[in-house]
Amino acid sequence: MQNHNALNEGLSGAISPARKKPTMKDKEARLGYLLIAPSLILIAIVILYPVIYNITLSFQNVALNPRRSNTFIGFDNYVALLTDPSLWHSLWVTLIYTTATVIGATVLGVAVALLLNQQLKGRRLYRSVVLLPYVAPIISLVFVWQYMFNPVYGMVNYTLVQQLGVLGEYVDWLDSPNAALTLVSVFDIWHLFPFCFMMVLAKLQSIDQTVYEAAEIDGAGGWNKFRFITMPEVQFVVGSLMILRFIWNFYKFDDVYLLTKEVPVVGVYTYELAFTTFDHGLAAAITVTLFILIMVFVLFAVRKVLKW
């Protein structure tokens, strides 16, 4: 009997395939997974968990008392969003603000990049000065602009009304909704156009100058060189910048909230809804809805603009 069992074990061992030894490629793959594991865990904790938790809150009536549990209400928060006129007004203001700032900062950034890409005396100094609004602390810039646009003693009203006579009366830039929207838009364009300037200038400096020389030999003027050489080279960078800037400005909060309380962009509206009225479930529903809208915009823009 023992000999029969031993014979069976020997036969099964001979028939079963031998265990494959891990190759060097397998060991490198395991090492790679181990090396990126801390980053994946950190991303899951910092990004993935808050996203899932926020989606969960959007379907609940969040209790302010920590001893009480939240109440599941289904899609009631999303239904309330569709019937909230304040949200639609906030979306409209945000769309105006985002469109104006993205187009303004892009056009200004491209124009300054083209200018400072020329052989100008002292252009290094000019480039450094252009970057100052972008690198300066936002809180200090806001205080300076609030002082400049103060409706009583600000230098902007004094210059436009008494010195130049452009305006007939002083404008309340900080507390008037229309004037405040203009103020925050101009501030964002001035504050963030250097980012577009840097990216476009870097791309301009990578263009082979012999292409321009060949175009000049063929009789191309300044406009034709810009149209057929410069724009095709920088259009991918400009398109990427506009998409990124649209996403960032659509969620803009900090400088708008610090400058004035009269511009209810989506970021400010969501903040006040969550931390003034303490309706965390409705605020979470807004962020989820905006995330879906932005993702649809990104997919459309990437296909149509960047042609990926």
C-alpha positions in Angstrom: 0.0 0.0 0.0 2.8 2.4 0.9 4.6 1.6 -2.4 1.4 2.2 -4.3 0.9 5.7 -2.7 4.6 6.6 -3.3 4.1 5.5 -6.9 1.1 7.7 -7.3 2.9 10.7 -5.8 5.8 10.2 -8.1 3.6 10.0 -11.1 1.6 13.2 -10.1 4.8 15.0 -9.5 6.2 14.0 -12.9 2.9 15.0 -14.7 2.3 18.4 -12.9 4.3 21.2 -14.5 7.3 22.5 -12.7 6.9 25.8 -10.7 8.1 28.7 -12.9 10.9 30.7 -11.3 10.4 34.5 -11.4 12.3 36.2 -14.1 14.3 39.4 -13.7 11.4 41.2 -15.4 8.9 39.9 -12.8 11.2 41.0 -10.0 11.5 44.5 -11.5 7.8 44.7 -11.9 7.3 43.8 -8.2 9.9 46.3 -7.2 8.1 49.0 -9.3 4.8 48.3 -7.6 6.4 48.5 -4.2 8.0 51.8 -5.0 4.8 53.4 -6.2 2.7 51.9 -3.4 3.3 54.8 -1.0 2.2 57.3 -3.7 -0.9 55.3 -4.5 -1.8 55.1 -0.8 -1.3 58.8 -0.4 -3.4 59.6 -3.5 -6.2 57.3 -2.2 -6.2 59.0 1.2 -5.9 62.6 0.0 -7.9 62.5 -3.2 -9.9 59.4 -3.7 -11.4 59.2 -0.2 -12.6 62.9 -0.1 -14.2 62.4 -3.5 -16.1 59.3 -2.5 -17.1 60.9 0.8 -18.3 64.1 -0.9 -20.4 62.0 -3.3 -21.9 60.2 -0.3 -22.8 63.5 1.4 -24.6 64.7 -1.7 -27.3 62.0 -1.1 -27.7 62.9 2.5 -29.1 65.5 4.9 -26.0 66.1 6.9 -26.6 66.5 10.6 -24.7 69.3 12.4 -24.8 67.4 15.7 -21.9 64.8 15.5 -24.0 62.5 17.8 -26.7 62.2 15.2 -26.3 60.3 12.0 -26.9 61.7 8.6 -30.2 61.0 6.8 -30.3 59.5 3.3 -32.6 61.6 1.1 -31.7 60.2 -2.3 -31.7 62.8 -5.1 -33.5 65.5 -3.1 -30.4 67.7 -3.0 -29.9 67.5 -6.8 -33.6 68.3 -7.4 -33.3 71.4 -5.1 -30.3 72.6 -7.2 -32.5 72.6 -10.4 -35.0 74.9 -8.7 -32.6 77.2 -7.0 -32.4 80.6 -8.8 -29.4 81.6 -6.8 -27.4 78.7 -8.2 -28.4 79.6 -11.8 -27.4 83.2 -11.2 -24.1 82.1 -9.8 -23.4 79.8 -12.8 -24.2 82.7 -15.1 -21.8 85.1 -13.3 -19.1 82.4 -13.2 -19.4 81.8 -16.9 -19.1 85.5 -17.7 -16.1 85.8 -15.3 -14.4 82.7 -16.6 -14.8 83.5 -20.2 -13.6 87.1 -19.8 -10.6 86.2 -17.7 -9.5 83.3 -19.8 -9.7 85.2 -23.1 -8.1 88.3 -21.6 -5.2 86.6 -19.9 -4.5 84.5 -23.0 -4.5 87.4 -25.4 -2.4 89.6 -23.1 0.0 86.8 -22.3 0.5 85.9 -26.0 1.0 89.6 -26.9 3.6 90.3 -24.2 5.4 87.0 -25.1 5.6 88.1 -28.7 6.9 91.5 -27.7 9.5 90.3 -25.2 10.7 87.6 -27.6 12.1 90.4 -29.8 15.7 91.6 -29.5 15.0 94.5 -27.1 17.4 96.2 -24.9 16.8 95.2 -21.3 14.3 92.5 -22.1 15.6 90.3 -19.2 14.5 93.1 -16.8 11.2 93.4 -18.5 10.6 89.7 -18.3 11.3 89.8 -14.6 9.0 92.7 -14.0 6.2 91.0 -15.9 6.4 88.0 -13.5 5.9 90.1 -10.4 2.1 90.0 -10.3 2.2 86.2 -10.5 4.8 85.6 -7.8 3.6 88.2 -5.3 1.5 86.9 -2.4 -2.2 87.1 -3.2 -3.2 88.7 0.1 -0.8 91.7 -0.4 -2.1 92.2 -4.0 -5.7 92.2 -2.8 -5.0 94.8 -0.1 -3.3 97.1 -2.7 -6.1 96.8 -5.2 -8.7 97.4 -2.5 -6.9 100.6 -1.6 -6.5 101.6 -5.2 -10.2 101.0 -6.0 -11.7 102.4 -2.8 -14.8 104.4 -3.8 -13.9 107.3 -1.5 -10.1 107.8 -1.5 -8.9 105.4 -4.1 -6.5 106.6 -6.8 -8.4 105.0 -9.6 -11.6 107.0 -9.1 -9.5 110.1 -8.5 -7.6 109.6 -11.8 -10.6 108.7 -13.9 -12.9 111.3 -12.6 -10.9 114.4 -11.6 -7.7 114.0 -13.6 -8.8 112.5 -16.9 -12.5 113.1 -16.8 -13.3 109.6 -18.3 -16.0 109.0 -15.7 -18.6 111.5 -14.6 -18.8 110.3 -11.0 -17.1 108.0 -8.6 -17.7 104.3 -9.0 -18.2 101.9 -6.1 -15.9 99.2 -7.4 -16.1 97.1 -4.3 -19.8 97.0 -3.4 -21.6 97.4 -6.8 -22.2 94.0 -8.4 -21.5 95.1 -12.0 -18.4 97.1 -11.1 -17.2 94.4 -8.7 -17.4 91.8 -11.5 -15.3 94.1 -13.7 -12.8 94.6 -10.9 -12.3 90.9 -10.2 -12.0 90.1 -13.9 -9.4 92.8 -14.5 -7.5 91.6 -11.3 -7.5 88.0 -12.5 -6.2 88.9 -15.9 -3.5 91.1 -14.5 -2.5 88.6 -11.8 -2.4 85.4 -13.9 -1.5 86.5 -17.5 2.3 86.0 -16.6 1.6 82.3 -16.5 0.5 82.3 -20.1 3.3 84.6 -20.9 5.9 82.2 -19.5 4.5 79.1 -21.4 4.1 80.9 -24.7 7.6 82.5 -24.4 9.2 79.1 -23.8 7.5 77.7 -26.9 8.5 80.8 -29.0 12.2 80.4 -28.0 12.1 76.7 -29.2 11.1 77.7 -32.8 13.9 77.3 -35.2 14.8 80.8 -36.5 15.8 79.5 -39.9 12.2 79.0 -40.6 11.6 82.7 -40.3 14.6 83.5 -42.4 13.3 81.2 -45.2 9.9 82.8 -45.0 11.6 86.3 -45.3 13.5 85.1 -48.4 10.2 84.0 -49.9 8.8 87.5 -49.3 6.6 86.8 -46.2 5.8 89.8 -44.1 5.3 90.0 -40.3 1.6 89.0 -40.4 2.2 86.0 -42.7 5.1 84.8 -40.5 2.8 85.1 -37.4 -0.1 83.4 -39.2 1.7 80.5 -40.9 4.7 79.9 -38.6 4.1 81.3 -35.1 0.5 80.4 -34.5 0.8 76.8 -35.7 3.7 76.3 -33.4 2.1 77.8 -30.3 -1.6 76.8 -30.8 -1.2 73.6 -28.8 0.3 75.5 -25.9 -2.4 78.2 -26.1 -5.2 75.6 -26.3 -3.9 73.7 -23.3 -3.5 76.9 -21.3 -7.1 78.0 -22.1 -8.5 74.6 -21.1 -6.5 74.6 -17.8 -7.3 78.2 -17.1 -11.0 77.6 -17.7 -11.1 74.8 -15.2 -9.2 76.7 -12.6 -11.2 79.9 -13.0 -14.5 78.1 -13.0 -13.7 77.1 -9.4 -12.1 80.4 -8.4 -12.6 81.4 -4.8 -9.7 83.0 -3.0 -9.0 86.4 -4.8 -12.7 86.9 -5.6 -13.8 86.4 -2.0 -11.0 88.6 -0.7 -11.6 91.4 -3.1 -15.4 91.8 -2.8 -18.4 89.9 -1.5 -20.6 91.1 -4.5 -19.5 88.6 -7.1 -21.2 85.3 -6.3 -19.2 82.9 -8.4 -19.7 79.2 -7.9 -16.8 78.9 -5.5 -18.0 81.7 -3.3 -21.6 80.5 -3.5 -20.7 76.9 -2.5 -18.5 78.2 0.4 -21.3 80.4 1.8 -23.8 77.5 1.4 -21.5 75.1 3.3 -20.2 77.3 6.0 -22.8 80.1 6.4 -26.1 78.1 6.1 -24.3 74.8 7.0 -26.1 72.9 4.3 -23.3 70.5 3.6 -25.3 68.0 1.6 -26.5 70.6 -0.9 -23.0 72.0 -1.2 -21.7 68.5 -1.8 -24.3 68.1 -4.6 -23.1 71.3 -6.2 -19.5 70.1 -6.3 -20.5 66.8 -7.8 -22.6 68.4 -10.4 -19.9 70.9 -11.3 -17.4 68.0 -11.5 -19.5 66.3 -14.1 -20.0 69.4 -16.1 -16.3 70.2 -16.1 -15.4 66.6 -17.1 -17.8 66.9 -20.1 -16.2 70.2 -21.0 -12.7 68.7 -20.8 -13.5 65.7 -22.9 -15.1 67.9 -25.6 -12.2 70.5 -25.5 -9.5 67.8 -25.6 -11.1 66.2 -28.7 -12.0 69.4 -30.6 -9.2 71.9 -29.5 -6.2 69.7 -28.8 -7.3 66.9 -31.2 -6.1 64.1 -29.0 
